[in-house]
């Protein structure tokens, strides 16, 4: 597999013209939420211009483009699961640049899927691995308990994209595991499955912000409703606890 710098339009155009793929799946992003606040230019180039470049290239060769996006395009003040028809209003540099990427995909690609997911974990650096690593050196951990979302495994997201991509049901889709939780309860479920005996202290976002003043604002409510997925195909993703068990056990 050849590395590709999606921030370089000429490189993307040459690569895609050479390979002539039927489908391009973009999983690349600057996902360090706090880091995006410190380096807006890099976040914009990777999260917004990168998808734009892929969209332009995909159109030239007639390829489908699947662009993975995020719950962070929403402000986090909802009181019920967020559908694809709710209006984005991001509150962080990460969310704002990802939303710009979504708009570029819609503007420049012909055949596109935008898949918004949330609380994602898989092979790379992620919340599950971070908590297990911290547990090795701590007797107790303080974890936010007032932010709600649906933990989603990369494996479940891949299955959903594999189901969606062959179709012509283009548009915006939400793709998260079923059910919801908060970060503290999520941590406790991780520890339970791995037999880790570490105390989890439940703290509010405000308390965490006082302990970590440089951290970016996070959405309080990130529960996405996979409405379009159900509407167009009836496809249902796994419950978050079942997906976590598959990942850890």
N, C-alpha and C positions, 0 to 999 in steps of 0.2 A: 504494500500500500504506500503510495507516494504522499508525502505531506503537502498540504496546500494552505497557503496564507490567504484566507478569504477576504482579508482587508485590502488586497491588491487586485484591482479590477482586471488589469491586463493578464496577470497570472491566472486568475479564475477563468477568464475568457479562453485563454490558450489551453488550459487543462481540460475544460469541459468540451471544447471543440475537438480536442484530440481523443477523448474517451467516448464522447457522444452517449452519455447514459440515458436510460429511459426515465430514471427517477433519481432525484437528488434529495437526500435527507440531511438537513442541517441541524446538528446537535451542538455546534460550536457556540460558545458564549463566554463573556466575562461574567462569572457568577459570584464573585466575591463582592457581596453587597456593600460592605464597608469600603473595600478597595475602589469600587466604582465612584464613591463619593470623593475620594482623594484624586482620582485620575479620570475625569470626565471624558477627556479626548480619547483615551484608549477604549473606554467603555463604549463610546459612540461609534468608533471605528469598527469594533468587533461586533457589537450588538445591533447596530443600525446599518452601517455601510456594508458589512459582511453579507447580511441577508439581501441587501439591495444588489450587490454584485452577483450573488448566486441567482437571484431572480432574473437579472438581465441575461445571464449566461443560459439559464434554463430555457428562456423564451427563444433564444437563438437556435437551439437544437431541438426544440419541441419537447423538452423533458418536463415531467411533473416535479414540483418542488414541495417537499414536506418540511416545514419550518417549525421547530420546537420552541415554544414560548413559555410564559410563566404566569402564575397567579399575581405576581407583583405588578402587573399592569393595572390592577384594581387598587383602590385606596384602603380597603380593609375595614370599611364601616358598614358593610351589609349586615342584615339581620336574618337573611335566608340564603340558601345556596345560590351561587352566582351563575347565571346562564351566559351563553354566548351572545345574547342580545343585550346584556347590561353594558353600560358605557364605561370604558376604562378611564381611570384618572389616577395615574401612578404618583406615588409620594416620595420615591427615591430615585437617585441617578440610575440605578440598575433597572428599575421598573420603567422609567422614562425612556431610556435608550432601547430597551426591549420593545416597547410600544412603537417607537419610531421604526424599528426593524419590521414589525408587523405591517405597518402602513406602506413601507417600501415594497414588501412582498406583494401586497394587494395591487400596488401601482404598476409594478414592472413585470410580474409573472403572469402567464396566461392560465396555467393549470396548477393551482396551489391549494395546499392544506396548511392551515396554521393550527398547531396542536398545543394548547396551553395545559401545562401540567403543574404539579406543586409538590413540595416537600420530597424531592426526588432523591433516591439513593441507589447505588449500584457498585460498579468496580472502582470508580475513582473516589476522591476525597468527598466525604458526605457526613451527615449528622450522625448516622448509626456508628460509623467507624470512629468518629470523634468522641462520642460518648463512651464507647468501649475502651478507647485509648486513655481517656481521662480517668476512667474507673480503675485503671491499673496503678494510678499514683494518688488517688484521693479516697478518703473514707466516706465523704459526702459531697454532693454536687448541688448547686443552685440552678434550677431550670425554670424558664418562663412557663406560666400556667394559664395565661389569659389570651393566648394567640391560638386560634383554632384553624385546623386544616386537615387534609387527607394525605397521610404518608403514602408515597407511591414508589414501587420498585421499578428500576429500569427495565427489568424483564417484562413486567406487566405493560409498561408503556410500549415496549418493542412489539409485544403481541397485538396491542391495539393498533399501532401504526401498520403492522403487517396485514391486519384486517382491513384497514381503511385505504391504504395506498392503491390497491388494484382497482378500486372503484372510481367512478366519475363524480362522486359526491363532494365536489370541491367546496371549500369554505373554512370557517373557523369552527374548531371542535375543542371541547374540554376533555382531558384524558387523565383522570385521577382514580385511584382505588376507591372502592365504596367505603362508606363510613367516615367518621371524623374523630379527632382527638385534639389534645393540646401537647405542647412540647414536653412537659413534665411527665404526663401519663405515657406518652410515646417512649420516653426514656425508661420508665419503669417496665414497660412491656419488653423493651430490648433486653434489659437486665434480667427479667424473669426467664426469657427464652434461653439466655446464655448462662443462667445460674450465677449471676454476679450479685454479690452482697454489698451494695453501696447505697447509702441513704440519699434519696432525692428530695431536696427542699424545694417546695413550690413557691415561686416568687412572681410578682407582677412585672409587666413590662416597665413600669415606672421604677420599680426597685432595681431591676436589671440595668436600666439606663443610668441610674445613679452609680452603680458599680462599674459600668462601662460607658462613660459619657461620650466617647468618640464613635459609638456604634450608630449606624444609620437607622432611621425609623423603619419598622416592619409592619405589614398589615396585621391588624388584630383578627380579622376574619378572612380566611383564605379557602373556605369550602366551596369548591367548584361543582356545579351540576353538569354532568355529562349529557345534557339534554339533547343536543344534536346527534350524538352517537346513538342514543335510544330511538330518537325520532326517525333517523334514516336507515337504521339496520337492526335495532333491538340488541346490539352488542352490549354486554355488561362486563365491566372489569371486576377483578377479584376484590374481596374485602381486604382492608389494609392489614388486618392482623394475620390473615392467611398468607398474604404476599410477604409480610415480614418473616413469618415462620419459614416459608420456602427459602428465603434469602439467608437466614441465619442457621437453620437446622437441616 
